[in-house]
Amino acid sequence: MRLNQYRKARKRFLKAIEIDPSFQIPRDNLRDLDRFLHGRGQQQHHHSRDRDNWFAAPRRQQRHNLQCMRALSHQDFLDLNTFFNVIMNDRLHGGHESNGTHTSEEEHMCAKDKFNKTTSTLDKEVNQMRSYVQAILRSPFIVRDSYALFHTTAQRVSSVIINDSFLTAHYGHHTADFYPHNMVEEDSHPYLLSLEHALDQLLTYPKEIYMHVDASEPGTYIQWNVNEAVWIDLWDRLQTTSTGSNSSSMLASLDSRGSGTLDTSRDRFLPLTLFSSDSWIQSCFHSSSVVSERSMDIDGRDDAAAASANAHRSGRHNLNTDISTFYLQTHWQMLLIGESGAGMFNHQDTLRSSSWQLQLKGRKRWHVCGPDQSQFLYRAGDVDMFDPDYEAYPLVLNATCYDEVLEPGDMIYYPHAYWHQTLNLDTPTISITGTIVTPSNYRLLMEDLKSECGGKRRVFVPDERICSKLERCFLLWEQLYS
């Protein structure tokens, strides 16, 4: 039996004693297990089982190499987004026309001035921007207090997201992945519940049939995969303005020209083009599946009135059911809700995409390691990087990683193939996350999605219609990112 299984058994015995201190069988089992492990030279660590403080601090001192993650200022990040716009439009249009759908030469030159360089051609400037963007996106970074970048405020977030009655009233019927037994181990599997039911279970305590799952791990967790209609509606409700008139003049400038210059009619609900898949996915997924007469809308209705209500509410575009299917199948964008102690085991994402996550409520601790550290990290889920057992996993001592705590309003980005483990420090902890295609990961992501469409089924069951549209996306990615 693996040492992880011994430790799991020990936690179950401790949980049984916590539930019923007079129950003698788990006490006997715990005694026998401790004697056995002591004979194998394994150190034991006895801990309290306070549900809200179980993971508040590491139980063993971390002795591997830890670095501080790079912190970008708001202006640095907005510059990054501006350069990304210029690069995309240079790929699509050559960067020299101005027609409202891509960057004008005047805007292009303004972006160039950020480098304080004089060059003879715009092509050289674009190449400089491309090198800058690629260099930043190769490593993880944090942007502190970043609500303004998303056109929202802490007050707005509190009234929309951090309000279980609001979530229940507007989205309660949507299906969410519910983990009454946490996600800190690789073999954790969810129950599919309505968001309303899942929130009730999280805010009280797992009950009914969920009392019988392995609850030795603290922390109930909800992973809600969000479809296109809900994603748009959430950002519509979160935004304090549709004009971008907030504290950042650069942000206002970006929004005034549509922010996402590939398709100004669609990107404004998520004002950072770098974080939006909306422009390219609309280009390659457009077809008769666009919801102009019938709709899978945010209220779950399937009728013409729902489509009309959706179009009026967003004021931007029709919806596409294939896009929603793709988003849901690939976990492309999610709202994550959990208790203190809930989190995700150390792993690399199945799809080799990059990701961003905005902290909305509570604090979340992150441990992040580059793919070049894989030789020291064993298999996914083997090592708790917040509480590493260096005796069982001695190679971890050689790892060099990041360990950071995100506060509400903070945002984190990590590139493809990066190892990451998370831990909620408060109840509730809420964050919103999305997937990014970049010049560094698009070919790897193409390989992964082609593999899924070929029948690998690690992420989704192949769908001929969606896979044929992904082929169009691959061609567009080559044009944009090669």
Phi, psi and omega per residue, in radians:
M1 nan 2.362 3.122
R2 -1.155 2.660 3.126
L3 -1.040 -0.583 3.095
N4 -1.030 -0.647 -3.141
Q5 -1.207 -0.643 3.048
Y6 -1.060 -0.800 -3.120
R7 -1.149 -0.640 3.105
K8 -1.118 -0.759 3.112
A9 -1.061 -0.706 -3.128
R10 -1.098 -0.726 3.121
K11 -1.125 -0.604 3.109
R12 -1.167 -0.697 3.098
F13 -1.107 -0.756 3.111
L14 -1.082 -0.690 3.128
K15 -1.134 -0.708 3.128
A16 -1.105 -0.674 3.109
I17 -1.187 -0.652 3.097
E18 -1.084 -0.725 -3.123
I19 -1.199 -0.727 -3.122
D20 -2.445 1.625 -3.086
P21 -1.061 -0.335 -3.118
S22 -1.541 -0.063 -3.080
F23 -1.322 1.977 -2.990
Q24 -1.412 -0.532 -3.049
I25 -1.034 -0.861 3.128
P26 -1.131 -0.510 3.078
R27 -1.124 -0.766 3.116
D28 -1.127 -0.742 3.135
N29 -1.116 -0.701 3.125
L30 -1.117 -0.738 3.112
R31 -1.070 -0.808 -3.124
D32 -1.131 -0.704 3.141
L33 -1.148 -0.740 3.126
D34 -1.093 -0.703 3.103
R35 -1.098 -0.730 -3.133
F36 -1.112 -0.826 -3.119
L37 -1.202 -0.592 3.080
H38 -1.087 -0.665 3.102
G39 -1.162 -0.443 3.096
R40 -1.552 0.028 3.112
G41 1.409 0.325 -3.137
Q42 -1.592 2.235 3.097
Q43 -1.278 2.521 3.099
Q44 -1.895 2.566 -3.138
H45 -2.227 2.050 -3.111
H46 -1.726 2.297 -3.056
H47 -2.343 2.699 3.005
S48 -1.226 2.806 -3.118
R49 -1.992 0.610 3.070
D50 -1.052 2.079 -3.027
R51 -1.050 -0.646 -3.062
D52 -1.564 -0.178 -3.071
N53 -2.163 0.157 -3.027
W54 -1.023 -0.696 -3.091
F55 -1.972 0.376 -3.060
A56 -1.137 -0.445 3.134
A57 -2.556 2.709 3.123
P58 -1.116 2.481 -3.112
R59 -1.512 -0.379 2.969
R60 -2.106 2.628 3.101
Q61 -1.258 2.265 3.090
Q62 -1.260 2.216 -3.087
R63 -2.083 0.018 3.016
H64 -1.444 3.004 -3.007
N65 -1.342 2.182 -3.133
L66 -2.118 2.331 3.137
Q67 -2.022 2.823 2.990
C68 -1.498 2.343 3.129
M69 -1.280 2.593 3.111
R70 -1.082 2.344 3.097
A71 -1.918 2.105 3.083
L72 -1.597 2.440 2.986
S73 -1.278 2.885 3.087
H74 -1.005 -0.752 -3.098
Q75 -1.172 -0.690 3.088
D76 -1.025 -0.749 -3.116
F77 -1.217 -0.688 3.111
L78 -1.139 -0.638 3.044
D79 -1.085 -0.762 3.106
L80 -0.997 -0.759 3.132
N81 -1.157 -0.690 3.117
T82 -1.109 -0.810 -3.140
F83 -1.105 -0.655 3.107
F84 -1.065 -0.746 3.084
N85 -1.014 -0.828 -3.099
V86 -1.058 -0.773 -3.120
I87 -1.089 -0.801 -3.117
M88 -1.079 -0.725 -3.106
N89 -1.310 -0.524 3.037
D90 -1.110 -0.668 3.122
R91 -1.171 -0.702 -3.053
L92 -1.456 -0.631 -2.937
H93 -2.253 -0.010 -3.115
G94 1.469 -0.162 3.017
G95 1.334 0.131 -3.012
H96 -1.993 0.020 3.133
E97 -1.930 2.803 3.094
S98 -2.357 1.809 -3.108
N99 -2.336 0.293 3.089
G100 1.575 -0.172 -3.132
T101 -1.956 -0.085 3.089
H102 -2.698 3.065 -2.956
T103 -1.247 2.266 3.100
S104 -1.319 2.896 3.127
E105 -1.118 -0.616 3.120
E106 -1.104 -0.792 3.105
E107 -1.156 -0.672 3.111
H108 -1.044 -0.803 -3.141
M109 -1.163 -0.619 3.078
C110 -1.065 -0.768 3.102
A111 -1.115 -0.676 3.139
K112 -1.052 -0.634 -3.077
D113 -1.085 -0.346 3.104
K114 -1.033 -0.437 -3.092
F115 -1.519 -0.198 -3.079
N116 0.945 0.713 -3.137
K117 -2.123 2.626 3.010
T118 -1.945 2.125 3.134
T119 -2.292 2.828 -3.022
S120 -1.499 -0.396 -3.085
T121 -2.380 2.700 3.060
L122 -1.150 -0.531 -3.139
D123 -1.042 -0.741 3.115
K124 -1.104 -0.682 3.137
E125 -1.146 -0.717 3.108
V126 -1.104 -0.699 3.100
N127 -1.092 -0.661 3.079
Q128 -1.118 -0.767 3.115
M129 -1.093 -0.717 -3.136
R130 -1.090 -0.744 3.124
S131 -1.119 -0.688 3.123
Y132 -1.119 -0.846 -3.124
V133 -1.073 -0.805 -3.117
Q134 -1.109 -0.672 3.131
A135 -1.113 -0.731 -3.136
I136 -1.188 -0.734 -3.032
L137 -1.374 -0.087 3.099
R138 -1.357 -0.294 -3.076
S139 -2.218 2.675 3.108
P140 -1.223 2.683 3.057
F141 -2.628 2.884 3.110
I142 -2.152 2.499 2.935
V143 -2.091 2.037 -3.105
R144 -1.408 2.585 3.036
D145 0.843 1.004 -2.929
S146 -1.766 0.253 -3.134
Y147 -0.939 -0.711 -3.079
A148 -1.058 -0.530 3.139
L149 -1.149 -0.412 -3.131
F150 -1.817 0.250 3.124
H151 1.059 0.630 3.131
T152 -2.390 3.086 -3.139
T153 -2.393 2.900 3.091
A154 -1.064 -0.645 3.134
Q155 -1.141 -0.720 -3.136
R156 -1.150 -0.748 3.114
V157 -1.060 -0.731 -3.132
S158 -1.096 -0.638 -3.084
S159 -1.378 -0.373 -3.063
V160 -1.857 -1.036 -3.001
I161 -1.510 -0.780 -3.053
I162 -1.496 0.961 -3.067
N163 -2.691 1.678 -3.032
D164 -1.119 -0.520 3.111
S165 -1.204 -0.626 3.085
F166 -1.169 -0.832 3.134
L167 -1.050 -0.731 -3.133
T168 -1.147 -0.748 -3.088
A169 -1.163 -0.669 -3.027
H170 -1.664 -0.530 -3.025
Y171 -2.323 0.197 -2.988
G172 -1.048 -0.473 -3.097
H173 -1.428 -0.190 -3.135
H174 -1.233 2.595 -3.107
T175 -1.443 2.374 3.115
A176 -2.270 2.707 3.021
D177 -1.467 2.121 -3.070
F178 -1.990 2.182 -3.131
Y179 -2.017 1.614 3.112
P180 -1.204 -0.264 -3.039
H181 -2.031 0.381 3.052
N182 1.294 3.051 3.115
M183 -2.168 0.432 -3.028
V184 -1.437 -0.025 3.081
E185 -2.202 2.615 -3.003
E186 -1.103 -0.524 -3.068
D187 -1.604 0.263 3.064
S188 -1.234 2.359 3.124
H189 -2.259 2.510 -3.043
P190 -1.546 2.834 2.837
Y191 -1.701 2.501 3.079
L192 -1.615 1.962 -3.114
L193 -2.228 2.818 2.928
S194 -1.157 2.613 3.124
L195 -1.010 -0.657 3.117
E196 -1.029 -0.840 -3.119
H197 -1.166 -0.718 -3.134
A198 -1.110 -0.747 3.112
L199 -1.101 -0.695 3.104
D200 -1.067 -0.753 3.131
Q201 -1.141 -0.688 -3.102
L202 -1.227 -0.750 -3.041
L203 -1.332 -0.318 3.071
T204 -1.830 -1.507 3.095
Y205 -3.047 2.451 3.124
P206 -0.923 2.176 -3.082
K207 -2.375 -2.886 -3.073
E208 0.932 -2.323 -3.089
I209 -1.173 -0.344 -3.074
Y210 -1.311 -0.180 3.044
M211 -1.163 -0.342 -3.017
H212 -1.701 0.000 3.059
V213 -1.445 2.943 3.122
D214 -1.207 1.828 -3.121
A215 -1.804 0.355 3.138
S216 -1.161 -0.450 3.046
E217 -1.504 2.265 3.136
P218 -1.318 2.686 2.986
G219 1.729 1.883 3.015
T220 -1.469 2.544 -2.968
Y221 -2.443 2.429 3.086
I222 -2.140 2.234 3.038
Q223 -2.053 1.912 -3.076
W224 -1.870 1.898 3.073
N225 -1.378 2.151 -2.911
V226 -1.810 2.272 3.105
N227 -1.397 3.077 -3.031
E228 -1.089 -0.756 -3.081
A229 -1.115 -0.775 -3.134
V230 -1.184 -0.691 3.122
W231 -0.999 -0.812 3.130
I232 -1.140 -0.759 -3.119
D233 -1.126 -0.711 3.115
L234 -1.047 -0.802 -3.119
W235 -1.240 -0.578 3.040
D236 -1.029 -0.742 -3.105
R237 -1.312 -0.541 -3.119
L238 -1.317 -0.570 -3.062
Q239 -1.222 2.398 3.127
T240 -1.518 -0.287 -3.119
T241 -2.693 2.649 3.060
S242 -1.736 0.006 -3.079
T243 -1.851 -0.095 3.138
G244 1.323 0.277 -3.081
S245 -1.462 1.297 3.096
N246 -2.122 -2.814 -2.986
S247 -1.176 -0.299 -3.080
S248 -1.804 2.010 3.114
S249 -1.169 -0.568 3.106
M250 -1.116 -0.723 3.135
L251 -1.132 -0.706 3.099
A252 -1.085 -0.694 3.121
S253 -1.119 -0.763 3.114
L254 -1.049 -0.778 -3.054
D255 -1.252 -0.550 -3.100
S256 -1.116 -0.431 3.090
R257 -1.848 0.370 3.012
G258 1.603 -0.068 3.066
S259 1.113 -1.103 3.065
G260 -1.605 1.691 -2.983
T261 -1.277 -0.123 3.092
L262 -1.273 -0.524 -3.129
D263 -2.787 1.604 -2.997
T264 -1.171 -0.340 -3.095
S265 -1.318 -0.164 -2.965
R266 -2.178 -0.362 -2.969
D267 -1.536 -0.115 -2.917
R268 -1.280 -0.312 3.108
F269 -1.248 -0.387 2.988
L270 -2.215 1.697 -2.839
P271 -1.221 -0.143 -3.135
L272 -1.734 1.883 -3.095
T273 -0.998 -0.649 -3.135
L274 -0.980 -0.567 -3.074
F275 -1.718 0.033 -3.078
S276 -1.885 2.257 3.019
S277 -1.599 0.014 -2.893
D278 -1.098 -0.719 -3.052
S279 -1.161 -0.912 -3.092
W280 -1.224 -0.610 -3.073
I281 -1.243 -0.529 3.062
Q282 -1.201 -0.624 -3.110
S283 -1.144 -0.651 -3.054
C284 -1.768 -0.195 -3.138
F285 -1.801 -0.019 -3.102
H286 -1.126 2.368 3.130
S287 -3.074 -2.927 3.120
S288 -1.171 -0.171 3.128
S289 -1.355 -0.073 3.048
V290 -1.055 2.377 -3.036
V291 -1.551 1.589 3.103
S292 -1.811 -0.455 -3.140
E293 -2.110 -0.531 3.140
R294 -2.218 2.641 -2.959
S295 -2.568 2.470 2.829
M296 -1.694 1.648 -2.961
D297 -1.763 -3.035 -3.061
I298 -1.181 -0.374 3.118
D299 -1.640 0.043 3.072
G300 1.380 0.156 3.128
R301 -1.546 2.718 -3.111
D302 -2.223 1.361 -3.119
D303 -2.732 2.971 -3.091
A304 -1.132 -0.621 3.126
A305 -1.099 -0.662 3.123
A306 -1.123 -0.751 3.133
A307 -1.068 -0.745 3.138
S308 -1.120 -0.726 3.125
A309 -1.099 -0.714 3.130
N310 -1.117 -0.819 -3.115
A311 -1.073 -0.702 3.141
H312 -1.187 -0.714 -3.085
R313 -1.147 -0.782 -3.116
S314 -1.425 -0.536 3.134
G315 1.099 0.368 -3.004
R316 -2.252 -0.791 -2.968
H317 -2.902 2.867 2.978
N318 -1.323 2.848 -3.133
L319 -1.778 2.787 -3.090
N320 -2.247 2.039 -3.071
T321 -1.169 -0.539 3.102
D322 -1.151 -0.657 3.091
I323 -1.107 -0.777 3.110
S324 -1.050 -0.733 3.120
T325 -1.079 -0.778 3.116
F326 -1.078 -0.798 3.130
Y327 -1.037 -0.790 -3.082
L328 -1.203 -0.726 -3.090
Q329 -1.191 -0.550 -3.073
T330 -1.752 0.057 -3.087
H331 0.958 0.765 -3.005
W332 -1.183 -0.598 -3.128
Q333 -2.576 2.364 -2.968
M334 -2.533 2.719 2.896
L335 -1.941 2.242 -3.051
L336 -2.017 2.231 -3.093
I337 -2.307 2.298 -3.131
G338 -2.766 2.912 3.066
E339 -1.480 2.964 2.934
S340 -1.024 2.363 -3.106
G341 1.640 -0.308 3.086
A342 -1.349 2.699 3.120
G343 3.077 -3.001 -3.098
M344 -2.095 2.354 3.140
F345 -1.104 2.849 -3.131
N346 -1.166 2.175 -3.031
H347 -2.835 2.935 2.900
Q348 -1.904 2.483 3.141
D349 -1.091 2.526 -3.122
T350 -1.093 -0.834 3.029
L351 -1.453 2.333 -3.080
R352 -1.469 1.111 3.094
S353 -1.890 2.913 3.007
S354 -1.664 2.813 -3.080
S355 -2.474 2.688 2.972
W356 -2.210 2.697 3.094
Q357 -2.550 2.258 3.125
L358 -1.830 2.166 -3.142
Q359 -1.413 2.195 -3.070
L360 -1.864 -0.622 -3.073
K361 -2.602 2.415 3.108
G362 1.276 3.124 -3.138
R363 -1.915 2.529 3.098
K364 -2.272 2.297 3.117
R365 -1.667 2.408 -3.115
W366 -2.145 2.370 2.938
H367 -2.092 2.110 -2.992
V368 -2.258 2.313 3.120
C369 -2.302 2.503 3.115
G370 -1.271 2.792 3.120
P371 -1.081 -0.382 3.106
D372 -1.264 -0.111 3.097
Q373 -1.711 0.053 -3.049
S374 -0.989 -0.592 -3.093
Q375 -1.117 -0.292 -3.112
F376 -1.817 -0.059 -2.926
L377 -1.896 0.031 3.112
Y378 1.040 -2.565 -3.102
R379 -1.679 2.811 3.110
A380 -0.954 2.273 3.095
G381 1.486 -0.161 -3.116
D382 -1.189 -0.759 -2.988
V383 -1.997 2.245 2.961
D384 -1.444 1.814 -3.031
M385 -1.247 -0.250 3.017
F386 -1.464 -0.311 -3.105
D387 -2.504 1.047 -2.971
P388 -1.242 2.354 3.055
D389 -1.624 1.620 -3.051
Y390 -1.221 -0.396 3.102
E391 -1.242 -0.733 3.130
A392 -1.346 -0.536 -3.067
Y393 -2.285 1.258 -3.010
P394 -1.140 -0.445 -3.114
L395 -1.134 -0.393 -3.126
V396 -1.043 -0.504 3.125
L397 -1.006 -0.421 -3.120
N398 -1.529 -0.125 -3.052
A399 -1.311 2.538 3.021
T400 -2.089 2.033 -2.982
C401 -2.441 -3.057 3.083
Y402 -2.041 2.557 3.057
D403 -2.409 1.963 -3.045
E404 -2.368 2.685 3.031
V405 -1.992 2.189 3.084
L406 -1.649 2.295 3.050
E407 -1.677 2.868 3.080
P408 -0.953 2.290 -3.099
G409 1.693 -0.258 3.111
D410 -1.408 2.636 3.139
M411 -2.261 2.465 3.093
I412 -2.136 2.530 3.017
Y413 -2.189 2.405 2.991
Y414 -2.398 2.489 -3.084
P415 -1.341 3.080 3.132
H416 -1.095 2.612 3.047
A417 1.226 0.075 3.086
Y418 -1.334 2.357 3.022
W419 -1.271 2.466 3.084
H420 -2.660 2.502 3.066
Q421 -2.326 2.440 -3.093
T422 -2.187 2.755 -3.104
L423 -2.641 2.062 3.084
N424 -1.300 2.360 -3.121
L425 -1.851 -0.130 -3.119
D426 -2.399 2.857 3.052
T427 -2.105 2.109 -0.143
P428 -1.492 2.824 2.960
T429 -2.023 2.232 -3.054
I430 -2.277 2.376 3.077
S431 -2.561 2.793 3.118
I432 -2.165 2.423 -2.987
T433 -2.434 2.663 3.115
G434 -2.526 2.915 -3.080
T435 -1.837 2.579 -3.079
I436 -2.252 2.396 2.948
V437 -1.732 2.263 -3.097
T438 -2.285 2.921 3.061
P439 -1.020 -0.443 -3.096
S440 -1.470 -0.421 -3.023
N441 -2.015 -0.117 -2.925
Y442 -1.129 -0.632 -3.132
R443 -1.206 -0.692 3.094
L444 -1.131 -0.710 3.115
L445 -1.161 -0.660 3.046
M446 -1.025 -0.796 3.114
E447 -1.028 -0.776 -3.110
D448 -1.112 -0.803 -3.102
L449 -1.212 -0.642 3.048
K450 -1.107 -0.667 3.100
S451 -1.112 -0.717 3.106
E452 -1.127 -0.769 3.129
C453 -1.165 -0.415 3.092
G454 -1.443 -0.041 3.038
G455 1.918 0.202 -3.108
K456 -1.194 -0.646 2.989
R457 1.073 0.615 2.979
R458 -1.384 -0.496 -3.047
V459 -2.044 -0.818 -3.115
F460 -2.607 2.817 3.063
V461 -1.418 2.271 -3.063
P462 -0.988 2.415 3.079
D463 -2.198 2.035 -3.010
E464 -1.016 -0.715 -3.101
R465 -1.167 -0.782 -3.140
I466 -1.194 -0.720 -3.129
C467 -1.132 -0.617 3.099
S468 -1.165 -0.593 3.105
K469 -1.310 -0.550 3.057
L470 -1.092 -0.578 3.090
E471 -1.043 -0.647 3.069
R472 -1.151 -0.690 3.115
C473 -1.080 -0.687 -3.123
F474 -1.070 -0.718 3.106
L475 -1.106 -0.710 3.129
L476 -1.182 -0.696 3.091
W477 -1.056 -0.701 3.112
E478 -1.058 -0.712 3.134
Q479 -1.171 -0.709 -3.052
L480 -1.373 -0.702 -2.884
Y481 -1.969 -0.217 -3.031
S482 -1.190 nan nan
